[in-house]
Amino acid sequence: MPSSNRLWKAVKLRVNIWRLRRWAKQQGYIRNTISNIERWDDPHSGEWRLKIKRAGSTRPGLQPGSRVPRADARIGKGSYINPFTGQTGKDAGTHIPLT
């Protein structure tokens, strides 16, 4: 049932975005409303800490992980984290799939 699968992915996307927003708020990050990508910044340094990309990119030449809804999270400049698992490292905190 394709429509049921789409519905499940839409629900999972919304739940995961909600979980990421809650994580960002718990860290004390503030939502940056300037960008078209949902971004949460460290209020002290102004650096981004969480980026939520609701739609996959369709540009040619991108990695497969860029073609799906995803998030990138970091706990410092160059220090990445997966907010869902707590795992750290660039591979853990970039292109986190949301569906």
N, C-alpha and C positions, 0 to 999 in steps of 0.2 A: 504494500500500500504506500505509494509515493507520498500522498498527502499526509499520512500519519507520520512518516519519516521527517517530512519538512516541519510539521508541527513540533515533533520532539526536538529537532535541532533548534527551532526558534525558542522553545522553552529553555533548553539547556543554555543557549546564548544569553538569554535574559538573566538566568540564575547566576551564571558565571560572571557576568558584568556586575551584578549586584554584589557578589562576593568580593570582587576586586575593588569596587568602590568602598565597601566596608573596611577592607584591609587598608586602603589608602587613608581613610579617615582615622583609623586606629593609629597609624603611623604619624598623624599630625600633618599630612600633606594637604595642600589646597588645590582645588580644581581651577585649572587655567581655562578660561572661556574664550581666549583669543584664537586658538587653533581649531581647525575643523576636525582634527583627531582629538578624542577626549584625552586630556593630559592632566596629570596630577603632579604638582611641583613641591619641592622642599621649600617651606616658607623662609628659611634662613639663607639658603644659597641661591634659590631661584632655579635650580637645576631640576629637570624633569626626573620623576621617580617611577611614574606609571604612564604608559600610553595604551589606550584601548582603541583598536582598529576594528570597527564593527563589520566592515566589508572587506573582502579579499580584493587585492589589486589585480587588474587585468593587463597591466603593461607587459609587453614581451620581454623575455630574458630574465624574469624573476625566479627566485627559488620557489619550489612548491609550497613551502610554509608561508609565503607572502600572498598566496592566492586564496587564503581562507581567513575568516574572522580570527583575530589574534590579539595578543597583548605582549608588551615588553615591560619588564619591571626591574628596577635596580635600587640598591640600598646605598649607593654612593657612586661617584663617577667611576665607571669601569667595573663596578661590583654589582653583578646581577643576581636576582633571586626569583624563584617561582613561588608566588604567594599562596598557591594551592598546596604545595608540598613542603615548602621551606628549604628546598634544595637550592644551593648557590652555585654560581659559575655562569659564564656567558651562555653556554648551551642550555642551561636550565631556565634562564630568565629572558630569552629572546624567542620570538615566534611561538609563544605559548598558545596552543589552539583553544578556541572558546566554544567550539561545538564538538 
